[in-house]
Amino acid sequence: MGNQPLAAGAALTAADLEALPQLGEDLYRTIARLPGLAADDFTAKFWLRGAPNSQVLARLDGVDLIEPFHLKDIDGALSIVDLPSVARLDLVTGGFTSDFGDRLAGVLTMETASASALVPRTSLGLSLTGLRAANQGAFAAGRGHWLIAARRGYPDLALKVQGRDDELDPRYYDVTAKIAYALTPEHTVSFHVLHADDTLKFHKTDDPDLNSSYRSDYVWARWQGKFGERLSGETVLAFTHLDWHRRGLGQFDQRYALNLRDDRDLDLVTLRQDWSLHLGEKALLRTGFDVNSGEAGYRYDLERDESVIVNGVQTTAHRSAHLKLSPQRTPAGAYVALRLHPTSALVIEPGLRLDRRDQSGNVGVSPRLNAVLTLGRTSFRAAWGLYRQSQGLHELAIEDGERSFHRSEEAEHRILGVEQSLPAGFTLRLEAYERRSSDLRPHWENLDNIYNLFPEVQTDRARFDPSGGRARGVELLLQQRLSPRFTWNASYALARAEETVAGRTIPRARDQRHTLYADASYAPSPKWRFSAAWQFHTGWPITPFTYNLVTINNGRRVAVRTTGAAYSATLPDYHRLDLRATRVWQFKRSEVRAYLDLFNVYDRVNSYGNLRDITIQGTTLTVKERPRELLPFLPSVGAAWEF
């Protein structure tokens, strides 16, 4: 009873992840095809049922990850999690139980291989996007195990091959390490390290230069154990340090100067404890707490010139901002849940969370209820709960003038679902959900170009002060697993995600009304595996812009842009097909695995916005729009040698 999942979600093993077509061998990009998720080609961050990735809890081997992405200036182009090191992941897209706190939308848990699965092995991997090396083994007569993996990504070399290295120079690497030791057959301790580092340099005529660097360090210890057959527990003690550094210097259009310095850091010490106690055959008590001590540092300096028209005169306005802050906080949370099995078919779990996380010091109370009714091959699931998320110490938007933290945001989840096992290995799952959000804090978005490297100084920057939000939808998933040789999945989602701003209801930036996805994987022999993945979704909302000619006092005519209603227009539909072929060579003491990935096989022109070519001839203004293109057809090859 204790291991039965009460919150519906998706579970993927290492074999599932390896079989799917991939871009950059990135875990987040691989799972972005799951029902309820939305993502574009550039970023590894996915939106979950209309909620941004910051509202999803990411946990690796028991430690909570904060912004686990490389190349943050490109909105997190790749995750810092090494995909081959992950043995299993579980994604809960709503209605998660009371042991998870401080997130509004969902939970992604990832586990590396357990000690029993860490057989001695070394692997080396090479692809067009990076180099990987890993080693795992055992010591102390098999009671201890280790795993270490390092990746060095070189998109800078790929850009050189394409002749585009004159503008962009990104580099990154990360290291994952783990040592586990079985004190007794019932108690295991493990020590973990995750380090990620990346830099980006940008140089382009008529734009300021950008030099940035980001670093993430996680060091943690984990204990997992059992005391007899009734009591089990887990303890995680972690230290986290993150650094963000960004420099911008130069001129826009050789006229308007920018001098930007943005330095931030975050230190956290976190302790989390969970316990499970069997009270009998029909009751399980779960309880735990977490507490952390954190301090962040901000130093932000901006000097910016920009063109403005005042009373018919075009002039240069100067904007400056200088800020230095060191906020501190000691948040804590606790929960208790009672899992009951009143009949052989029914499992229910009422739970309660108490959280004191925001600067107000108030305690938030979050009741939750999950239930599963199993009748033969059919399972009915229901979930209801209140969820709260505080503003992280690192999330103060000082670049947009924010000087103080807001109170915790709140959400109510309502979920009903049914899962049916069918003959011939078919499984059908249908789930309806609604998430109502309140006490939402302001957020800033760029309405024209979401991938500008200096977003806070652009004229398309807009502030949203939502009074509430709502996401609702229905998701249908059909899958068949005939054997390890052949599997396929198909899903459809009908959804809407919106928020209310100034009395007007507007869609969220990644609202997808209709989403279709299908994938299939076939292994005709142990040597070959072929897979395909196709996806479609209706176009995302965008903001329309209009241009008018304005004659200034000196008689010159200039084009002035007017912003339309936010997210009141729509992009064309998105669709693409990806393919993957894998070939395995088995030798006496080693294995070589080679793969070919084809991204966007039929070279569909998908877009995330519009570019505008503006010409002025006398009194005539001409505006021609063309798409801001996402990724074209991209082939990728790679190989891994295990011995």
Summary of the structure (lengths in Angstrom):
residues: 643
radius of gyration: 25.7
end to end distance: 39.7
largest distance: 87.9
contacts: 2107
relative contact order: 0.11
helix: 6%
strand: 65%
